[in-house]
Amino acid sequence: MGLGKNPNTVGQWFNNGRELFRKGKLKEALECFDKALEINPNDFESWRNKGAVLLNLGNHREALECYEKALEINPNDPKSWCGKGVALSMLGNHREALECYEKALKINPNDPKSWCGKGVALDMLGNPQGALECYEKALKINPNDPKSWCGKGVALDMLGNPQGALECFDKALEINPNYFPAWSGKGVALGTLGKYQEAITCYDKALGIDPTWEGAKILRQKAIKFLRKAHEETRKEVSPKVKKNAKKKPKRR
């Protein structure tokens, strides 16, 4: 592992796991948190961090179980409530996720991740105005979070303000040019503005970062259809004018 030679305490395994997680070595980090929990099954921070690793690995059900274990040990840990909310959202249970974020914010009202998560849940539950207010609160606390800027953009677009949405997506991409949801969101906003070719370019950018993202593929195909339709309508409008002008005889001098 190259970290903490021969660790034999919960703290050493935990610290190694955190460091490996930070470096993106998820499977090795998971092993460290498992080792920490073998020594002390009641270490709620190891359960919480194991949940975070599993979320990043796409194991949302197992992540949820870890956050629940952490909360059994310490029900007043806002980070575990927030993590549980994320896991529930990923599993499609946005109403329960919303409750988790609210519990997290009751304990710590200044947690930008919980405000952002609450915004996502409200978006998914069809409340873009409520979501917008949550994203704005998150950004007051942490103005450098691309996820909150992206979420604000989605909410604005849903509220009929694609230009404002576009500015938010650009802000997210200024912070992190590889944040592919912002490229996709920008594509949606551009499509709303009728700029289909630019939208397609944004979807291509998103897919260049994450080629497996089905949502961007579907949106790209829709943008191509709209672009073809726009071209066809333009051709139909121009064609009669061209024929009419062709029939006109040139004036004699």
Backbone torsions as a table, in degrees:
resi	resn	phi	psi	omega
1	MET	NA	-31.2	178.0
2	GLY	79.5	9.6	-179.5
3	LEU	-131.2	139.9	174.5
4	GLY	45.9	79.4	-175.9
5	LYS	-53.9	131.3	177.0
6	ASN	45.2	57.3	-180.0
7	PRO	-64.2	139.7	-179.7
8	ASN	-137.2	9.5	176.8
9	THR	-123.3	160.1	177.4
10	VAL	-56.6	-45.4	-178.1
11	GLY	-59.4	-40.4	-179.2
12	GLN	-68.5	-45.4	178.4
13	TRP	-63.3	-41.6	-179.5
14	PHE	-62.5	-47.4	-179.4
15	ASN	-63.9	-39.9	176.4
16	ASN	-62.1	-42.6	178.8
17	GLY	-61.5	-42.7	178.8
18	ARG	-61.6	-43.5	-178.6
19	GLU	-65.7	-43.3	178.7
20	LEU	-66.0	-38.1	176.9
21	PHE	-60.8	-45.6	179.3
22	ARG	-59.7	-33.5	-179.7
23	LYS	-85.3	-1.0	178.6
24	GLY	83.2	11.0	178.4
25	LYS	-90.7	77.4	-167.2
26	LEU	-68.1	-44.4	-177.4
27	LYS	-66.2	-37.9	178.1
28	GLU	-69.5	-37.8	177.4
29	ALA	-62.5	-41.4	179.5
30	LEU	-59.3	-41.9	178.4
31	GLU	-60.6	-39.0	-179.3
32	CYS	-65.8	-44.4	-180.0
33	PHE	-67.0	-34.6	175.3
34	ASP	-63.0	-40.7	178.5
35	LYS	-63.5	-42.7	178.7
36	ALA	-60.9	-39.2	-178.7
37	LEU	-75.7	-23.0	173.1
38	GLU	-65.4	-39.2	-179.5
39	ILE	-75.0	-43.7	-179.3
40	ASN	-138.4	95.9	-178.9
41	PRO	-67.8	-7.2	-179.3
42	ASN	-104.0	17.6	177.8
43	ASP	-86.2	97.9	-173.5
44	PHE	-63.7	-31.1	179.8
45	GLU	-66.8	-35.7	176.5
46	SER	-68.3	-39.2	175.5
47	TRP	-62.3	-43.3	-178.9
48	ARG	-63.8	-44.7	-178.8
49	ASN	-70.8	-33.1	174.5
50	LYS	-63.0	-40.4	176.3
51	GLY	-59.6	-42.2	180.0
52	ALA	-63.4	-41.1	178.2
53	VAL	-63.2	-45.0	-179.3
54	LEU	-64.3	-35.7	174.7
55	LEU	-58.8	-45.7	-179.2
56	ASN	-68.0	-23.8	177.2
57	LEU	-86.9	-4.4	179.4
58	GLY	85.3	9.3	179.1
59	ASN	-93.5	73.7	-169.8
60	HIS	-68.4	-36.7	-179.9
61	ARG	-65.8	-45.2	178.5
62	GLU	-65.9	-36.8	177.8
63	ALA	-61.5	-43.8	178.8
64	LEU	-57.3	-43.0	179.6
65	GLU	-62.1	-37.9	179.2
66	CYS	-66.3	-44.1	178.9
67	TYR	-64.0	-37.1	178.1
68	GLU	-65.5	-37.2	176.1
69	LYS	-63.2	-45.0	-180.0
70	ALA	-59.9	-40.2	-177.4
71	LEU	-75.3	-25.1	173.2
72	GLU	-64.1	-37.5	-178.1
73	ILE	-80.5	-43.1	-179.6
74	ASN	-137.1	91.9	-178.3
75	PRO	-72.7	-2.3	-179.5
76	ASN	-108.0	22.7	178.9
77	ASP	-95.5	106.5	-176.4
78	PRO	-63.1	-31.9	-179.4
79	LYS	-66.0	-35.3	177.8
80	SER	-70.3	-38.2	175.8
81	TRP	-63.5	-41.5	178.5
82	CYS	-64.1	-45.8	178.7
83	GLY	-61.2	-40.3	177.4
84	LYS	-62.9	-38.9	177.0
85	GLY	-61.0	-43.2	178.5
86	VAL	-61.5	-47.0	-179.5
87	ALA	-60.4	-43.7	179.0
88	LEU	-64.2	-40.3	177.6
89	SER	-62.0	-43.2	179.6
90	MET	-64.5	-26.1	178.0
91	LEU	-90.4	3.4	176.2
92	GLY	86.2	8.3	-178.4
93	ASN	-101.7	75.4	-171.3
94	HIS	-73.6	-29.8	-179.4
95	ARG	-67.6	-44.5	176.8
96	GLU	-67.7	-34.9	177.2
97	ALA	-60.5	-43.3	179.0
98	LEU	-57.7	-42.3	178.5
99	GLU	-61.6	-38.2	179.5
100	CYS	-66.4	-44.0	179.3
101	TYR	-63.1	-38.3	179.2
102	GLU	-65.7	-36.5	176.8
103	LYS	-67.1	-40.7	178.2
104	ALA	-61.6	-43.1	-177.2
105	LEU	-73.0	-25.4	175.3
106	LYS	-66.6	-35.3	179.2
107	ILE	-80.2	-42.5	-179.9
108	ASN	-136.8	94.7	-177.6
109	PRO	-69.7	-7.4	-176.9
110	ASN	-107.3	24.8	179.2
111	ASP	-94.3	107.1	-177.0
112	PRO	-63.4	-31.0	-179.6
113	LYS	-66.2	-38.2	178.9
114	SER	-69.7	-38.6	175.8
115	TRP	-63.5	-42.9	178.9
116	CYS	-64.5	-44.8	178.4
117	GLY	-61.2	-40.6	177.2
118	LYS	-62.7	-38.8	176.5
119	GLY	-60.4	-44.2	178.7
120	VAL	-60.8	-45.6	-179.2
121	ALA	-61.5	-43.6	179.4
122	LEU	-65.3	-39.2	174.2
123	ASP	-55.5	-49.6	-177.0
124	MET	-68.2	-23.2	178.5
125	LEU	-92.4	7.6	174.9
126	GLY	81.8	29.0	179.2
127	ASN	-124.2	72.9	-176.3
128	PRO	-65.4	-30.5	179.1
129	GLN	-66.7	-45.7	176.5
130	GLY	-62.3	-39.3	178.4
131	ALA	-62.2	-45.2	-179.9
132	LEU	-56.6	-43.9	179.5
133	GLU	-62.3	-37.4	178.5
134	CYS	-67.5	-43.2	179.9
135	TYR	-63.8	-38.1	179.5
136	GLU	-66.2	-36.5	176.5
137	LYS	-66.8	-40.7	177.8
138	ALA	-60.9	-41.3	-176.6
139	LEU	-74.7	-24.1	173.5
140	LYS	-66.6	-35.0	-179.6
141	ILE	-81.2	-43.3	-179.8
142	ASN	-136.8	91.9	-177.8
143	PRO	-73.8	-0.9	-178.0
144	ASN	-109.4	25.6	179.9
145	ASP	-99.4	108.9	-178.0
146	PRO	-62.9	-30.1	-179.1
147	LYS	-65.3	-41.0	179.4
148	SER	-69.2	-38.6	176.2
149	TRP	-63.8	-40.8	179.2
150	CYS	-64.6	-44.9	178.7
151	GLY	-60.9	-42.4	177.4
152	LYS	-60.4	-39.8	177.8
153	GLY	-61.8	-43.4	178.8
154	VAL	-61.5	-45.2	-179.1
155	ALA	-62.7	-43.9	179.3
156	LEU	-63.0	-40.4	178.8
157	ASP	-64.1	-40.9	178.5
158	MET	-66.2	-27.7	179.7
159	LEU	-88.8	7.4	175.7
160	GLY	85.3	24.7	178.6
161	ASN	-123.8	70.6	-177.2
162	PRO	-64.7	-30.7	179.4
163	GLN	-67.0	-43.7	176.1
164	GLY	-64.0	-37.5	178.1
165	ALA	-61.6	-43.6	-179.0
166	LEU	-58.2	-41.3	179.3
167	GLU	-63.6	-37.0	179.3
168	CYS	-68.5	-42.7	179.3
169	PHE	-64.3	-38.7	177.3
170	ASP	-63.7	-37.7	178.4
171	LYS	-65.3	-42.3	177.7
172	ALA	-60.1	-41.9	-177.4
173	LEU	-75.0	-25.2	174.0
174	GLU	-65.9	-37.5	179.4
175	ILE	-75.3	-43.8	-179.0
176	ASN	-142.2	97.7	-177.9
177	PRO	-63.9	-14.3	-179.6
178	ASN	-101.6	13.2	178.8
179	TYR	-82.3	91.1	-169.3
180	PHE	-63.2	-30.0	176.0
181	PRO	-60.1	-30.2	178.7
182	ALA	-70.1	-36.3	175.8
183	TRP	-63.6	-42.1	179.0
184	SER	-66.3	-44.1	178.5
185	GLY	-61.5	-39.6	177.1
186	LYS	-62.5	-38.2	176.9
187	GLY	-61.2	-42.4	179.0
188	VAL	-62.3	-46.8	-179.5
189	ALA	-62.0	-42.6	178.1
190	LEU	-63.8	-37.7	176.6
191	GLY	-63.5	-40.5	177.6
192	THR	-60.9	-34.0	179.2
193	LEU	-83.7	1.8	179.0
194	GLY	80.1	11.9	-179.4
195	LYS	-96.9	71.6	-170.4
196	TYR	-68.7	-37.6	-179.7
197	GLN	-64.4	-42.4	177.3
198	GLU	-66.1	-35.7	178.1
199	ALA	-62.5	-43.5	-179.9
200	ILE	-61.1	-40.8	177.5
201	THR	-59.5	-39.7	179.0
202	CYS	-66.5	-41.9	178.2
203	TYR	-64.0	-36.3	176.7
204	ASP	-63.2	-39.3	177.9
205	LYS	-62.7	-45.1	-179.8
206	ALA	-60.8	-44.6	-178.2
207	LEU	-72.6	-23.6	175.1
208	GLY	-68.4	-29.5	178.6
209	ILE	-85.3	-43.5	178.7
210	ASP	-133.7	90.4	-176.8
211	PRO	-66.2	-12.8	-176.8
212	THR	-90.2	-4.5	-172.7
213	TRP	-75.5	104.0	-176.0
214	GLU	-65.4	-35.6	-178.9
215	GLY	-57.3	-44.4	-179.9
216	ALA	-67.1	-35.2	178.2
217	LYS	-63.7	-43.4	180.0
218	ILE	-65.6	-45.3	-179.9
219	LEU	-64.0	-36.5	178.7
220	ARG	-63.0	-44.2	179.3
221	GLN	-62.9	-39.4	177.8
222	LYS	-63.4	-42.4	-179.9
223	ALA	-63.3	-38.9	178.2
224	ILE	-63.3	-42.1	178.9
225	LYS	-62.9	-44.1	178.9
226	PHE	-64.1	-38.8	179.4
227	LEU	-64.3	-44.1	178.1
228	ARG	-62.6	-41.4	179.4
229	LYS	-63.3	-42.0	178.9
230	ALA	-62.7	-41.9	178.4
231	HIS	-64.4	-40.8	-179.4
232	GLU	-65.3	-42.3	179.1
233	GLU	-65.4	-38.6	177.3
234	THR	-63.8	-41.6	-179.5
235	ARG	-63.4	-40.9	-179.8
236	LYS	-65.5	-35.5	179.1
237	GLU	-71.4	-38.5	-175.9
238	VAL	-77.1	-36.7	-173.9
239	SER	-55.7	-49.5	179.5
240	PRO	-62.7	-35.0	179.4
241	LYS	-65.7	-40.1	179.7
242	VAL	-64.6	-43.6	179.7
243	LYS	-64.0	-40.9	-179.6
244	LYS	-63.4	-42.8	179.6
245	ASN	-67.5	-32.4	-179.5
246	ALA	-68.5	-31.0	-178.4
247	LYS	-75.8	-24.0	-179.1
248	LYS	-64.9	131.2	179.1
249	LYS	-82.9	141.2	177.5
250	PRO	-66.7	139.9	179.3
251	LYS	-70.5	139.7	178.4
252	ARG	-81.0	142.5	177.8
253	ARG	-92.8	NA	NA
